[in-house]
Amino acid sequence: MLSLISPDLKKDAVELLTIPVCEDREIHTHRTVVALIRRAMKLPEFNGKKDETVMLYDPKGVAAERVMVQGIGKADKMNLETFRAAAGKAASKAMELNLASIWLAMPSAVKVDQDKTDLAAAILEGACLSNHLFDVYKKESAKKTLTDIGLATTAESAASMADLPEKVSVICRGTLLARDWVSTPSNDKTPDLLAGEMTRQAEAAGLKTAVMKDQELAEKNFGAIMAVARGSRNPPRLVTLIHEPKKAGRTVVLVGKGVTFDSGGINLKTSEGLKAMKSDMAGAAATAAALIAMARLKPKFRVVGVMPLVENMPSGDATRPGDVIRTYSGKTVEVGNTDAEGRLILADALAYAVAQYKPDLVIDMATLTGACLMALGEKIAGVFTGDDELASAIETAGEKTHERCWRMPLPDDYRELLKSDLADLNNMPKSRWGGAVSAALFLSEFVGAARWAHIDIAGPGYNRKKGPYCPVGGSGFGVRLLCETLEGMF
């Protein structure tokens, strides 16, 4: 439970009070907090440097059982992520100690040069995102989650931001839901199972839902989705989630790639490449979870989520390199590589979504290319769009949420690389270079004139190393980004 509180630190007890401390600037104004910082600074092992911590037990004059003072480094390096990460580490420490409650001392927004609400939201996010365990496959768990997370601030600030904890909680719960879906092993999230779980969660949030099964997909000419799914015993699904308020003037469509396991098909991946392929549905997870969060936040515009779910496997029935398939749009595609399957299922989903819902805006999210991972690394997503305003909105949202994005080019002359002698397009370019660009250009062929952006999350969609508020596994990347982007635009 997240809350904003204004406690009397001398009288009100808590198991753990945490205080972020800057190395070269005083950032707190509360007298008791300042006194605790001075006490910590007198210790030779603590100077406020980044990642330094000191624990004070039963400090004199304070009701808290423990006070953890956290170094966050120099003032010129401070940003919202600094405080989000510190809060995440604090919550993680409290869980290690098997505590039930924690209070986080909020610095002065003026002294850290941040908007007060943005600062409070970042601290609450870090703690909430850290306060989570995915332990369903363990016989016993050594940790437990916190039941009470309070952000200690002034009574005036707590009153002015009274709605903030619930908003942060809703979006973070969506992020954690996406994480769990991505971390779930593929044997427990076949397309049918994942579709069922997504719709169950969506209906509980008040969304309208629909699931197309394989027979209907075949009848309605979703040729690309059916082609990718041919090699698997687990048939494909197309999940649609809709938030539709009364008198909604605009429609936003979000599309997420959902390959529940990607073997590469006939173009089989290497053993190393197969290790994390349960995560190849991270785009669908983020899209569905963002819809669920938005349903609870109740934006006044219509939001539609479309998630094609398939399993890409090799078998005697699998699509072969060189096959030609007819997509939902009517365009034909020569299959140059069966491991470039994500763009195929997205082609059908995008064409369907544009035709069916006539959206004002389309954003797709996908763990699409290793090339984007090579270009931007594991922590930054690539954004592809011809719309400067849309690109700026996504990048700005990414800076605020620390789900960072970098705009990539969409040069029109690169379309030549996707030409096929047999079909309208080839799903693999003629050059090995610029793979993320050519994949985005391929998708652009299926959105018509719609306002559109593609976000390639091949790097940040799966956490390969533990972070301040995210363990190894599904990161939930994209849920906060999408919510922030749409809030900023509409």
N, C-alpha and C positions, 0 to 999 in steps of 0.2 A: 504494500500500500504506500503510495506516494502522498506526501502532504507538505504544505508550507506552514512553518511554525515560528513563533516568536517566544521561545522559552526563557525563563529566568535560569541561567546556567548555574547560578549559585544554589538554587533550590530544586530544580527539576532534574530528575535522574534519567540517565540513559546508559546503555551498555558501552557505547562507543561514540565519542564526538571526534570528528576529523576536521582539520584546519589546513587548507592549502596556504603555503608561505612562499612569497617571492624572495629571491636571493638578494635583490638590490632595491626593493621598493616596498614600503608598507602598504598593504592592500586591504587591511581591515580597520574598522573604526570602533567596533564593540570593545569596551574597556576590558571585560573579562577575557575575551579572545586575544586581545593585544598582550595582556599580562601572561597568558599561557605561551604565546609565541616568544616573548622575551625570556621566559623560563627555558624554553627549548633551545633558544639561540645561545644560552650560556654553556650548553653542553659542547664539549670539543668535537663530538662526532656529527654535529648538525650545524649546517650553514645555510640551509634553504636551497641547496643545489638540486638540480633535477634528479628525481627518484630517491633522494635521501628521505628517510623517515625516522622518527623517534616516537616511542610510546611512553606516555606518562601514566602511571597507575595511581588511582585515587588521589589525584592532585589536590592540594590544599585549596580550599575556597571554592571548589567546583563539585557539583553533585554527580557528574559523570564518573562511571567506574574506570573508564580509560579515555585518554585523549591521544589521538594520533596526529602528529604534526607532519605534514607532507611538503617536501621541497618541490617547487615547480620550476626552478631556474630563474633566468634573468627576465626582466620586465619586457625588453624589446622582442622576446620570443613568445610572449603570451598571446594566446588567441582562444576562441571558444573551445577548441579541441583540447587545449591544455587543461581546462577545468573539467571537461567531459572525461578525459582520460584519468585525471586524479580521482574523480568520483568513482569511476569504474574500479580503479585499484583499491580504493577504500572499501567499497562494497565486497570486493573479492576477499580482502583481508578479514572482514567481519564474518564472511561465510567460513573461511578457514578456521576461525576461532569458535565456530558454531554458536554465534550470537543470533539474537532475534531482531535487534533494532540498531539503527545507526542514525545519527544526526550529522549533517554536512553543513559546516559553517560557510555561509555565502559571503564572498568578499564584497567590497563596495564597487558597484558597477562603474562609478565615476573614476575610481582609482585604477581600475583595470581597462578603462577606455572601451567599455562594451555597453550595448543596450541592456537594460536591467532584465527585461523579459527573456531576451536571447540567452543571457548568462544563466539565469535560473533554469531555463529549459535545458541547456547543455549539461548542467550539473545533474539534474534529475534524470536525463537520458543516460548519462554514463553509469549512474548507480543502477537504474532499472535494467539496462541491457546487460550489466554484469551479474545481476541477481537472477541467474537462471541456470538450471542444470538439465542436460539431456542425458539422463541415466536410465532410460527405460530398458536398456539391454544389459544392465548390471544387476547381479543378484543383490548386492548391497551397495549403498552409497555412503561415503564417508562425510559428505557435506549435506547441508540443508540450506534452503533459501531464507532470506530475511523476510520477516512479516511486516516490518515498519521501517520506512525510509523517510526521514524528515529533512527538509531544507530549512535551516535556521536563518531567519532574516528578521527585519523589523516588522512590527505589527502593521505599519502602513503598507509596506511592500507586500506582505502576505495578503492583505485585503485587496490590493489593486490587481493582484495576479491570481485571484481565487480559483479561476477556471483552468489554470495552467496544469496542475498535476493530472487532472483527468485527461486532458488532451495529450500530454506526453505519454501517459500510461497507455492510451489507446494505440498510438502510433508504435510505441515500443513493443506492445503485445503483438502487433502485426509483424514487426521485425523478428521477434522471437519465434512466432509461428512459422515464418518463412525459413528461419534457421533449422527448425526441427524437421520440416519437410525435406530440406536439402540433405540433412545429416542422416535421415532415415535410409537404411540399406535398400537396394533396388528390389529385393525379393518381397519387401513389405510395401512397395509403392509402384506396383504395375500401373499402367495407365488407368485401368478400371478402379483400382483401389485408391489411387491419388485423386481421381475425379470424384469418387464418393466422399473422400475426406474434405476436399475443397468445397463441395456443395453443402455438406453438412455444416461446416463452419460458416459458410456464407449465408445460409438460410437462418442460422442462429443470430446473425447480425442484421437480418432484415433484407437481404439482397434477393432479387429474383434470380433463379438459376435454370440452366438448361444443359443437357449433356447429349451430344450426338454420338451414337455408337457406330461401329464399323459398317453395318449394313446401310444406315442412313448416309454416312459419309460417302460410301461408294455410289449410292443412288443419286446423290447431289453433286457428284463429280469432283470430289476432293482428291484428285488424282495424285498429287504430290504427297499428301499425308498417307494415303493408302500405299504408295510405292515404298516409302520409308519403313512402314510397319510390316511389310510383307514377310520379312525374314523371321518375325517373332511369333511365338504362340500366343502372346498377349496382345489382343487387338487394340487399335487406337481409340482415343476419345477426343472430342472437342468440347471443352467446357466454356460456357458463357455465363458471366455474372453481371448483373445490371443493378445499378443504383439509379432510380428514376423518381426524383421529387416532382411534385405538382408544378406545372408551369415552368419546367426546365427549358431555358432558352437555348442552351448550347449543349453539344455532345462531345465528350472526349472518349476516345477508344484507346485502351491499353492492351497490348498484345505481348504475350510472354512465351518464349520457347520452352517446351516441356519434353525433353528426351529423358525418360526415367532411367535408362541406362544406354550408353552409347559405346558399343563395341567397335564402331567404325563400319559395320556391315562387311561386305566382301572385301573392302579395303580395310582389313582388320588393323586395329591399333597395336602398338607394341605393348608389352607387359607393363612397362612404366607408364605409358599413356592411358592404360585402362584403370589405374588405381583409384582415381577420383571421379570416374565417370558416372557415379550415382548423382553427381552434382550438376549434370548437364540439363537439369530442369530448374536451375536457380532463377531463370527469367520468369518462368511460369509461377514459381513460388512467390517471388516478389510481387508480381502483378496481382495474383489472387489475394495475397495478404494485404496489399495496398487497398484493394477494393473493399476488403473486410473492414479495414481501419476507416476508410472514407465513409462507409455506410454508417459507422458510429459517430463520425464527425459531422455528417449530414451536409455536404456542400449543396448549393442550390442548382448546380448544373448536373446533367446526366453523365454518368460514367459507366462505360461498358468494358468489361475485361474478357478477352478471348484467349484461351490457352489450349493450343494443340498438344496433346499428350501421346507420345509414341515410345516404343522401345526399338532401338536400332540393332538388329542381330543378324549374323550370317546363317544361312541355311539353304537348303535346296530350293526354297521358294523366294529367297531374297532377291531384291533388285540388283542387277549387275551393272558394272561400268559399261557404258555404251548404250544402255537402254534409253529409250525416249519416252517421257511421260507427259501427259496432258494435265496441266494444272487447273484449278478452279476457275481461273481467269480466262482459260482457253488457250493461253500461251503454252507452247511445248518447250520442254527442257531435255537436253541430252545430259545424261548422268556421266560426268567426267570422273567423279569420285564419290563413292557411297558414304564416305566419312564427312562429306559436306552436306549432311542431311538437315541441319538446323535451318538453313536458308530455304530448303524445300518446304518444310512444314510451315514456316513463317510465310512463305509466298502464298500458300492457300489461305492461311488465317487472315493475312492482311487484305487480300483481295475480297474475301468474304465479308470482313468487317467493314470495309469501305463501301461495298455494294449494299450491305444490309442496313447500316446505321447512318450513312451519309455524315460522318463526323466532321466537326470543326477542327479537330486536332487528333492526330494519331501518334502514339509513342510506343515503339516496341523495345523490348529488353531481352537480351539473349547472351548466354555464354557461347558466342558464335565462332570466334577464330583464335587459334594459337598465335596468329600474327599480331593481334591486338595485345595479347599478353606479352609477346616479345617486345613490342613497341613501347608499351606504357607500364609494364611491370605488374605486380600483383595487387596494387592498391589504387589504381586509377582506371576508370572506365573511359572508353572512347565514345565520343558523340559525333554522329554523322547526320547532317541536315543541310539543306540549302537555305534555311530560314535563319537569318542572323539573330532576330529577336528571340526565337525559340532556343537557339544554341546558347545565347546569353542567359536566358532564364534557367536553363538546366545547369549551366556552369555555376551560376550564382547560388542556386539551391544546393549544389554540391559543396560549395565553399562553406555554407552555413552548417550543413549537416556533417561535414567531413566525409561524405561519400563523393569523393572527388572525381571530376570529369574533365576531359580535355577534348576540345573540338578537333576533329580530323577532317581532311579534305575529301571532297567528292568531285574530282575532275572528270568532266564529261568525256574526254578523249579516252579514258580508261575503259569505257564501255566496249570499246573494240575488243578488249581481251575476253569478253564473255560471249562473243559470237560463235555460233556452231554451224557447221556445214549441213547438218541434218535437221536441226530444230531452230526455234526462235532464239534460244539461249543455251549456254552450257553452264552447269552449276560450278564448274571450276575454270578459272581464268587460264589463258595461254601462258602466262608468266608466273613464276613462283613468288615474285616480289609484290608487295602491296596487297597481301591477301585480305586484310581487314577492309581495305578500301573497295576492292572488287566485290566482296561479300555484301557490303552496304549498297553498292550500286546495283547488285542483283536484286536486293529487296526493293529498291526504289522503282523497279519495273512493275511492281504489283500494287502500288498505292495510288496510281493515277495522278490527279492534280491535288490530292489531299495535302494539307499541311502536316508534315511528318518529320519525325526524328527517330533514329535508331541508336540505341545505347548498347555497346558491346561490353559485357561484364565478365569476359573470360578470365580476367585477372582477379578482381575483387569479389566475385560471386562465391568463392570458396576460400576459407581461411586456412592457409597451410601452416601458419605459425600463430601461437596464442598472442592475442593483443590485450590492451588494457581493459576492454569490456567485451571481448569476443574470444571464445576458445577456438581450438582447431575444429574445423567442420564448416557447416553452413554459416555464412556471415549475415544473411538477411539483407545484403546490400540491395538498395533500390527502393525499399519500402518508404523510408524517410525521405529519400530523394524525390520520389514521385509525389508524395503528399506535399512536400514543400514547394516543388515546382508548380503544381496545379494551384495551390493556395496563393502563390505569388502572381500567377498569371490571371486567375479568375476571382 
